Amino acid sequence: PSAKTITQDFNFQRMLNPRLGKAVGHIILSWNTEDKNKLNNDIMLSAAKRYLSKLDIRDTQCLMVRHHDRQHDHIHIIFNRVNDHGKTISNSNQRYKSFKACKELNALYGFKQSEGKRNVNRGRLKGNDLTKYQIYDTVKAGIRHSKNWKELQNYIRYRGVEMQFKYRLGSDEVQGISFIKDEQTFRGSAIDRSLSFGQIDKALNSIDNSIELNQITGSYVSKDHSIDRNIGETLGHITSALFSNPEITPEQDDPLIKKRKKKENYGLKR
């Protein structure tokens, strides 16, 4: 099916729950280069199905595409958060569920544990994934070159990244931090656990950050721009990134495409 047909199909099911803002989910499962000889379509599909089950993602439309990255084999998973019965697939605690699921699957299949973001091929990233890694690289470098929050803010601002603090209601107590780049806003902990407010604060060894933080100002309104996107635009963006050509050439991609309708029914296509 074409990207246009998939988008229309997802939008049609989305109408079962039109009030849901962010109705499409996008997950990337990536394998360590040392696992390359262990991988084939069947193994990757089996692992992906188990992963989705552990995250309670079932009874919904699902698209899978395998990419043969020169370093990391990976699968893009796109799923409709409006399931076949019009119910919302929850995205709460997904970070914890994903971490736990990956750990269990690594043990089950004998995959090598990821060594973090340092080995990710930035050249293959697009859209929000690329923006997140750009923020990650900039902030991590800023932490290494800064002695306090003000220096960190100046460092990343010069490189196109802004920071924004979330305060406890009615107080000056900082609860969290977000980063903004190219009009996209991401919670620090959603980019990486090391970019949470607490972890950055520890890294900066701030003694009295309360005064420092109050001196940091920003002109951004807290808002997750990705939530406001229409599912058609979001899915269209993702599919256009995955399918650079309407007709996928076997030399470039090996799609694992099959949508789930009323039953869980995955399959691979070469």
C-alpha positions as CSV (number, residue, x, y, z in Angstrom):
1,P,0.0,0.0,0.0
2,S,1.1,3.6,-0.7
3,A,1.8,6.2,2.0
4,K,-1.4,8.0,1.0
5,T,-3.6,4.8,1.4
6,I,-2.0,4.0,4.8
7,T,-2.7,7.6,5.9
8,Q,-6.3,7.4,4.8
9,D,-6.7,4.1,6.5
10,F,-5.3,5.3,9.8
11,N,-7.5,8.5,9.6
12,F,-10.6,6.4,9.0
13,Q,-10.0,4.4,12.2
14,R,-9.0,7.5,14.1
15,M,-12.6,8.8,13.6
16,L,-13.7,6.2,16.1
17,N,-12.1,8.4,18.7
18,P,-11.8,11.9,17.1
19,R,-11.0,13.7,20.4
20,L,-7.7,12.0,20.8
21,G,-5.0,14.5,19.9
22,K,-1.9,12.4,19.3
23,A,-3.4,9.3,17.6
24,V,-0.3,7.8,15.9
25,G,2.6,6.2,17.7
26,H,6.1,5.8,16.2
27,I,8.6,3.4,17.8
28,I,12.1,2.4,16.5
29,L,13.6,-0.9,17.6
30,S,17.3,-0.9,16.9
31,W,19.8,-3.8,17.3
32,N,23.5,-3.7,18.2
33,T,25.9,-4.2,15.4
34,E,27.2,-7.3,17.1
35,D,23.8,-8.9,16.7
36,K,23.8,-8.6,12.9
37,N,24.5,-12.2,12.2
38,K,21.6,-13.3,14.5
39,L,19.0,-11.2,12.7
40,N,16.6,-12.1,10.0
41,N,13.0,-11.1,9.2
42,D,11.4,-13.8,11.3
43,I,13.6,-13.0,14.4
44,M,13.0,-9.3,14.2
45,L,9.3,-9.7,13.6
46,S,9.0,-12.1,16.5
47,A,10.8,-9.7,18.8
48,A,8.7,-6.7,17.6
49,K,5.5,-8.6,18.3
50,R,6.6,-9.5,21.8
51,Y,7.7,-5.9,22.4
52,L,4.3,-4.5,21.4
53,S,2.5,-7.1,23.5
54,K,4.6,-6.1,26.6
55,L,3.6,-2.4,26.0
56,D,-0.1,-3.4,25.7
57,I,-0.2,-2.3,22.1
58,R,-2.7,-4.7,20.4
59,D,-5.9,-4.9,18.4
60,T,-5.0,-1.9,16.2
61,Q,-3.5,-1.0,12.9
62,C,0.2,-1.4,12.7
63,L,2.9,-0.8,10.1
64,M,6.4,-2.2,10.3
65,V,9.3,-1.4,8.1
66,R,12.8,-2.9,8.3
67,H,15.8,-0.7,7.4
68,H,19.2,-2.1,6.6
69,D,21.3,0.6,8.2
70,R,25.0,0.3,7.5
71,Q,25.6,0.1,11.3
72,H,22.4,-0.8,13.0
73,D,19.5,-3.0,11.7
74,H,16.3,-1.5,13.0
75,I,12.5,-1.6,12.6
76,H,10.2,1.4,12.4
77,I,6.8,0.6,14.0
78,I,3.9,2.9,13.3
79,F,0.6,2.1,15.1
80,N,-2.8,3.7,15.6
81,R,-3.5,4.7,19.2
82,V,-7.2,4.3,18.4
83,N,-7.7,0.6,18.5
84,D,-10.2,-1.5,16.5
85,H,-12.8,-0.9,19.2
86,G,-12.4,2.9,19.3
87,K,-10.5,2.8,22.6
88,T,-7.4,4.8,23.3
89,I,-4.1,2.8,23.6
90,S,-2.5,4.4,26.7
91,N,1.0,5.9,26.4
92,S,1.4,6.3,30.2
93,N,4.6,4.8,31.7
94,Q,5.7,3.9,28.2
95,R,9.3,4.7,29.0
96,Y,9.5,2.3,31.9
97,K,7.5,-0.4,30.0
98,S,9.9,0.0,27.0
99,F,13.0,-0.3,29.1
100,K,11.7,-3.3,30.9
101,A,10.5,-5.0,27.6
102,C,13.9,-4.4,25.9
103,K,15.7,-5.8,28.8
104,E,13.5,-9.0,28.8
105,L,13.8,-9.4,25.0
106,N,17.6,-9.0,25.2
107,A,17.7,-11.8,27.7
108,L,15.2,-14.0,25.7
109,Y,16.9,-13.7,22.3
110,G,20.5,-13.2,23.5
111,F,20.8,-9.7,22.0
112,K,23.5,-7.4,23.2
113,Q,22.4,-4.6,25.5
114,S,22.6,-1.1,23.9
115,E,25.5,1.1,24.9
116,G,23.4,4.2,24.7
117,K,23.1,7.1,22.3
118,R,26.8,7.5,21.5
119,N,26.7,4.8,18.8
120,V,23.6,5.9,17.0
121,N,24.1,6.9,13.4
122,R,23.0,10.5,13.4
123,G,23.1,10.6,9.6
124,R,20.2,8.2,9.3
125,L,17.9,10.1,11.6
126,K,15.0,12.4,10.4
127,G,12.3,14.5,11.9
128,N,11.8,14.5,15.7
129,D,14.3,11.7,16.2
130,L,17.0,13.9,14.6
131,T,16.0,16.9,16.6
132,K,16.1,14.9,19.9
133,Y,19.6,13.7,19.2
134,Q,20.8,17.2,18.2
135,I,19.5,18.5,21.6
136,Y,21.1,15.5,23.4
137,D,24.5,16.2,21.8
138,T,24.3,19.9,22.4
139,V,23.2,19.7,26.1
140,K,25.7,17.0,26.9
141,A,28.5,19.1,25.4
142,G,27.2,22.1,27.3
143,I,27.3,20.3,30.6
144,R,30.9,19.4,30.0
145,H,31.8,23.1,29.3
146,S,29.6,24.7,32.0
147,K,30.0,25.2,35.7
148,N,26.5,26.3,36.4
149,W,23.0,26.6,34.9
150,K,23.5,30.1,33.5
151,E,26.6,29.0,31.6
152,L,24.8,26.0,30.3
153,Q,21.9,28.1,29.1
154,N,24.2,30.4,27.2
155,Y,26.1,27.6,25.7
156,I,23.1,25.8,24.3
157,R,21.3,29.0,23.3
158,Y,24.2,30.0,21.1
159,R,23.8,26.6,19.4
160,G,20.1,27.0,18.8
161,V,18.6,25.2,21.8
162,E,16.6,26.8,24.6
163,M,15.7,25.4,28.0
164,Q,12.5,25.8,30.0
165,F,11.8,24.9,33.6
166,K,8.6,23.5,35.0
167,Y,7.8,24.7,38.5
168,R,5.7,23.2,41.2
169,L,2.4,25.0,41.3
170,G,2.5,28.1,43.5
171,S,6.2,27.8,44.3
172,D,9.7,28.4,42.9
173,E,10.6,24.7,43.2
174,V,11.8,23.2,39.9
175,Q,10.1,20.0,39.0
176,G,11.4,19.4,35.5
177,I,13.1,20.7,32.4
178,S,12.3,20.9,28.7
179,F,14.4,21.8,25.7
180,I,13.2,23.6,22.6
181,K,14.8,23.5,19.1
182,D,13.3,24.4,15.8
183,E,9.9,25.0,17.5
184,Q,9.9,21.5,18.9
185,T,9.6,21.0,22.6
186,F,10.8,17.8,24.4
187,R,11.0,17.0,28.1
188,G,14.6,16.4,29.1
189,S,13.8,13.0,30.6
190,A,12.0,12.0,27.4
191,I,15.2,12.7,25.4
192,D,17.4,10.8,27.8
193,R,17.3,10.0,31.5
194,S,20.6,11.9,31.9
195,L,18.9,15.1,30.7
196,S,16.3,15.2,33.5
197,F,16.6,18.3,35.8
198,G,17.9,16.2,38.7
199,Q,20.6,14.5,36.7
200,I,21.8,17.8,35.0
201,D,21.8,19.5,38.4
202,K,24.0,16.8,39.8
203,A,26.4,17.0,36.8
204,L,26.7,20.8,37.2
205,N,27.3,20.4,41.0
206,S,25.1,23.4,41.7
207,I,25.2,24.4,45.4
208,D,22.5,27.0,45.2
209,N,20.6,26.6,42.0
210,S,17.4,28.3,43.2
211,I,18.9,31.8,42.7
212,E,20.5,30.8,39.4
213,L,17.3,29.3,38.0
214,N,15.3,32.4,38.8
215,Q,17.7,34.4,36.8
216,I,17.1,32.3,33.7
217,T,14.4,33.5,31.5
218,G,12.8,32.2,28.4
219,S,10.2,33.4,25.9
220,Y,8.7,30.0,25.1
221,V,5.3,28.7,26.2
222,S,5.3,25.1,27.4
223,K,3.8,23.1,24.6
224,D,4.4,19.8,22.9
225,H,4.0,20.8,19.3
226,S,3.9,17.2,18.1
227,I,0.6,16.6,20.0
228,D,-1.1,19.3,17.9
229,R,-0.3,17.7,14.5
230,N,-3.1,16.1,12.6
231,I,-2.6,12.3,12.4
232,G,-2.5,12.6,8.6
233,E,0.3,15.1,8.7
234,T,2.2,13.0,11.3
235,L,1.8,9.7,9.6
236,G,2.4,11.3,6.2
237,H,5.7,12.7,7.5
238,I,6.8,9.4,9.0
239,T,5.8,7.3,5.9
240,S,7.4,9.8,3.6
241,A,10.6,9.5,5.6
242,L,10.5,5.7,5.5
243,F,9.3,5.5,1.9
244,S,11.4,7.9,0.0
245,N,9.9,6.4,-3.2
246,P,6.4,5.2,-3.7
247,E,7.9,2.0,-5.1
248,I,10.5,0.7,-2.7
249,T,13.5,-0.9,-4.3
250,P,14.6,-4.2,-2.7
251,E,18.2,-2.9,-2.8
252,Q,17.4,-0.1,-0.4
253,D,14.7,-1.4,2.0
254,D,13.2,-4.7,3.0
255,P,9.7,-3.7,4.3
256,L,8.0,-5.8,6.9
257,I,4.6,-4.4,6.2
258,K,1.3,-5.7,7.3
259,K,-1.5,-3.8,9.0
260,R,-3.5,-5.4,11.8
261,K,-7.2,-5.1,11.5
262,K,-9.6,-7.0,13.8
263,K,-7.1,-9.7,14.6
264,E,-3.4,-9.6,15.3
265,N,-2.0,-10.9,12.0
266,Y,1.6,-9.9,11.2
267,G,3.5,-10.9,8.2
268,L,6.6,-10.1,6.2
269,K,6.9,-9.1,2.6
270,R,10.1,-9.1,0.6
